[in-house]
């Protein structure tokens, strides 16, 4: 069941959407509505919905301006009478983009997409948990320097970056080592101290010096290596990071 908020400046459009959503009452619970971007901002902060049907062109704050001011962003399905906003809407990592007047069949596809993404995310989390339970974490990584091989303890790794076809492994002394393999492979083999910030970066949480809040509720991690390297978490990984780190 998704707690849902409707943010729409046209009363008739709100009424129509509420009526259409009655057909999906097994999945959607409407907990409130707002008639402009500022009202929507306050309603989201107060009601903490799982899902927002968000109009784009509204008084005070438009939909995109409203999202920029949110601390924690729920799942978004944009609604608008104008299709020129489609690309920007998907750049905001929205679930879907509905053109008004909204048709029931098109709304059903959005709900199906929402549920499919949720099932996929839960399945992925369960799969990762099972791998961690069944496979002991590796304690060393083999590093090649010239014609010699060294064993680098994983506890001394600050972060791992994917760079082209190689991985760059940076240790606590500030040294970076090129290594073969995929970041996903190391994500599976390393212990729970290592967390994924985005597709190209894996960090050791023990060496997080500071976490800052960026624009659009993003998270910026400052590491405790010599260079105090900064990484910005991607929007797709941010919700899980907040849960993992209790943010």
N, C-alpha and C positions, 0 to 999 in steps of 0.2 A: 504494500500500500504506500503510495507516494502522497505526502502532504503537499498540496498544490496551491499556489498563489497566482491570481490573474492580475496583470498590470496592463491596463488598457484605458485610454482616455475616452473612448466612445461607449456610452451606456448600452446602446443596442448591440454592439460587438461583444461586450462583456456578457450580456444576457444570452446571446446566441451561443457563445463558447460554453457557458455554464450548462446550457440545455444539452449541447452535444456531449459534454463530459459526463452527463448522467448515465450515458450508455456504457461508461467505463468505470462505474462506481466500485467494481471489485478491485481496481488498481489505483484509482485516483480519488482523493478526498480533498475537496476545496475548503481551505481553511481561511481564505480572505481574498480581498480584491483591493486594487488601488487605481486611481483615475489619472495619475501623472507620475513622472519619474521620481519626484521627491517623496511622494506618498509611498511609492513602491520601495524606495530605499529604506524608509523607516519600517515598513511592513516586513521586509525581509529580515532586518536586524531583530525585530521584535518576535516574529512568528517562526523564524528559522525553517522555511519550507524546504522540501527535497527538490521540488520542481517549480519553475516559474514560466508561465506563458507570458512573454514580454513583447509588447508593441514597441516599434522603433521610433516612429514620429509621435512625440507627446510634448505637452507643455512643460515648462520649468526645466526638466532634464529629459533628453531623449534616451532611448534604451541603451545605447552604447555609452553615453555619459554616465548613466546610472551604474552600469557595471564597473566602470573605472573606480567608483567610490566605495564599492563593496569590500568588506574585509574577508568574508568567506562567500564564495560564489556557489549557489545551488546549480542544479542542472537547468539548462535554459532551452526553451523552444520559442523561437522568435515568431511573431505574427505581424504582418504588415500588408498594406495594400499596394506596395511598390516593390517590384522585383530587382531594382538596381542595388539593393542592399544585400543581396544573396551572398556574394563573395565575402564581404566584411563580416556578415553574420557567422559564417563557418570559420572565419579566422578567429572568432571569439570562442571557438570550441563548443559551439552550441550543438544540441542533439539534432535539431531540425529547424526548418524554415518554412512557415506556412503562409500562403498568400490568402488575404481576405477577399471575398467572403469564404470562410473555411468550410470545406466540405467534409462530411462525416467519414467518407472512405479515406480521404487524405489524412485526417486526424488519426484514424485507426492505424495507418502506416507509421505515424510518428510514435504512437504508444507502443506498437510492436517493436520499433527500433529501440526505444527506451528500454524496454524489458529485455531485449536481446543483448544489449550492451551490459546490462546489469548481470545477467546470467553468465556472460562471457567473463566479466571481471571477477565474479565469485568463483568460477571454475578455475581461473588462473591463480587466484589466491590459494585455493585448496591444493592445486597442483604444486605450487611453490612450497607450501607448508609440508606436504608429503615428502618432497625431495629433501628438505632440510632434516626431516625426522629419520629418513632411511639412509642418507648419505652423510657420513661424518665430514666435518669441515676440514679442508686441508690446512696444514700449519706452516708450510713453507712453499715458496715459489722458486723454481730454478732459473737463475739469471746467468746469461752468457756474457763474459767480459774477455774479449780476445779469444784465446784458446782455452780459457778456464771456465768452469761452471761453479757458481756460488749458490748457496741456499739462503734466500732472503726470507726471514720469518714474516708471516702475514701480519703479525701484530705490529711490525715496523712500517707497514705500508700506510701512507696517508691517503692516497687516492690513485685511481687508475683511469686513464683517458684513452678512448679509442681514437687513433690518428691514422687515417687512410687504412692500410692493410695491417697495421701493427697496433699494439697497446703500449702506452707509456706509463710505466709504474714508478711513482714517486715515493721515496722513503722518507723517514723522519729526519734524515741528515740532509735532505734537499736534493739528493741524487735521483736522476730519472733514468730508467732502464727500458730499452725497447724490447718488446717481447711478442712472440706470436700467439695467436689464439683469439677468441671472441670475448667481448665483454659479457655477453649472456652466459658463456661457459663459466667465467669466473664468478658471476653473480650467483650461480648455482652451487659452486664449489666452496666459496668462502663462507665464513660463519655469519651469524646474525649481526655482528658489529658492522658489517658492510651494507650500505644502503644505496639504492639507485636514485640519482637525481634527474637524469634524463637518459636518452638513448646512448649517449657517448661518455657518461661519467658515473663512476662508482666510488664512493668515499667510505672511509673508516670513521664511524661516528665518534670514536674515542678522541679523534683529532679535530673535532669541530670546535673552533674557538668562539664563534659568534654566529647567530642567525638574525638576519635583518628582514623586514617586510618591505617588498618592492611594490611596484605598480600592479594593479589588477589582482591584488591579494597574493602576489608571487612571493617566493622565499629565496633569499640570497644567503649562501653559506660561505663563511670565511674560515679557512682551514688554518691549523696551527703549524704549518710547515714554515720554513725560513722566509719564503716569499709571501706568506699569508694569502695564498691563492683564493680567488673568489669564484664561486659557481652559482648560477641562477637555475633553480629547479624548473623543469618544464611544467606547464599547466596540467598535463595528463598525469604526472607523478605526484603533484602537490597534495591532493586529498589523502593519498596513502601515507605520504611523509608526515602530514599533520597527525594522523592516527598513530603512526609508529613512534613519533617523537613527542606525542601528547601536547601539540601546539594549539 
